[in-house]
Amino acid sequence: MMLDVLISGGLVADGTGAPLRRADVGVSGGRLVLLPGGGPADSGGARVIDATGLVVAPGFIDVHTHSDAVTLLGEAGRELAAAPVRMGVTVEICGNCGSSLFPALPERVPALRRSSRAGFGGDIPIFLDYGAFVEEHERAPRSNHLTSLVGHGTLRAGVLGYEDRPATPAELDTMCALLDDALAAGAAGLSTGLIYTPGTYGDTAEVIALARVAARYGKPYVTHLRDEMSRVEEALEEAVEIARGSGAALHVSHHKTAGRHAWGRTRRTLPRIAELRAQGMDVTCDVYPYTEGSTSLSAMFPPWANDGGTEALLDRLRDPGRRDRMRRAIEEGVPGWENTVGNGGWDRISVACAANHPEVEGRTIAELGGDPVDTAAELLLAEDGEVTIISHSMREDDVQRVLASEFAMIGSDGVPKPGHPHPRLAGTFPRVLGRYSRDKGLFPLEVAVHKMTGMAADRFGLAGRGVVRDGAHADLVLLDPETVADGATYADPLLPPSGIQAVVVAGRLAVEGGTLTEDRPGRIVGR
């Protein structure tokens, strides 16, 4: 067999969690060939990469990203799109938290485009179906692979708009039909973001009906719970009810217990998930290795304030009376609303991305002075609703408990927007390998790799990925286990990691010597 590349002298972490072993790894026609290690291998004219002292692992699979549009932004998105690849991510799964770039009825597209700007960082397209999403991405060169979930919030807005009301039976049938078409075409599953409008307007029965469609295709129900704070256990039980009622596998996104009223609750949520698994339920979760989250500033306001979409929110923010009502809602709470500020405070909400006012980035809403509700409202108005924040809301012991759980895989929840995005976009995977595996000894390296590769591929049906074995797709990471570490900080969030020596995507070098190459071998996968 003629090899294109021969990676010689390294230790292989094969993605299954098995102990490291010495082997040479060849690439031929975009597929892997394993060769006995320990002696010189015949390169047969292939390019030889000396991996002495390095670990050869499957390319990392980031199960939770918001990279839906970044490569469609052209030059504006180039540096942001490079960040995941430089940390070893060869497959990104987008369409999370109920927000995807498809599907929609034609008449709903303009409003969807307007309200999606805040989440995706620019004037981005909304596609009528998954096929159009794929076609557009195939025309935009990318360094790594991408696949997408179908967002419940997008489905809802794409059929009935941003109104706070139940879907009619006919509207729900249309949502199910659009979802069915997308899953049949290759979308990876169904996602919800039940704290975000318009997804929060959907009740449990609506989500069960949609999750039944995912179950028919053997694809998971992936959920940002309706509450990750004081009502996190109740929200987890709603997700369990949806899984049981639909028959779909359950995957809990970025599992956390955030806000002072929920700190320590992982001592209850994680045993509950373990109990469900012992009873036979197919349930997993993902986690990012930080005590800070990130979302839109508009999500700090009550759901009724966002009824009707971005323009309706901005109109309400201009009205002093309704702004006062929002202030009271944050102070007193609203039944069924997560209320991030009420669980933490404005001094824990810092501005990440505000394109027209970069001077406020990195500062908390409280630090900006004045009444914080007025300050937040005026910033949203000045930025046309497009402000991303970082929420300092979690506790380290909770993060470590989730990371160490046998059913937890790794997802960055990266939000690739200009400004000061959360450093998880560029640092998640090396941070797990360096800080938590090597330095804190939370789990051995081969277990860390399994969480990033084989476990993720199994959950999302990515056949032939996430493993180093004969015939697998040639997506690989070469890392130095002694030096791998995250470099990204809140002040400089796109700094590349150390210790990621090379990244191979589809058998071609996407990163060499820690630097992104000019090659763009990435594709839409799972079609």
Buried (B, 14 or more C-beta within 10 A) or exposed (E): EEBBBBBBBBBBBBBBBEEBEEBBBBBBEBBBBBBEBEEEBEBEEBEBBEBEEBBBBBBBBBBBBBBBBBBBBEEEBEBBBBBBBBBBBBBBBBBBBBBBBBBBBEEBBEBBBBBBBBBBBBEBBBBBBBBBBBEBBEEBEBBBBBBBBBBBBBBBBBBBBBBEEBBEEEBBEBBBEBBBBBBEBBBBBBBBBBBBBBBBBBEBEBBBBBBBBBBBBEBBBBBBBBBBBBBBBEBBEBBBBBBEBBBBBBBBBBBBBBBEBBBEBBEEBBEBBBEBBEEEBBBBBBBBBBBBBBBBBBBBBBBBBBBBBBBBBBEBBEEEEBBEBBBEBBEEBBEBBBBBBBBBBBEBBBBBBBBEBEEBBBEBBBBBEEEBBBBBBBBBBBBBBBBBBBBBBBBEEBBBBBBBBBBBBBBBBBBBBBBBBBBBBBBBBBBBBBBBBBEEEBBBBBBBBBBBBBBBBBBBBBEBBBBBBEEBBBBBBBBBBEBBBBBBEBEEBBBBBBBBBBBBBBBBBBBBEBEBBEBBBBBBBBE
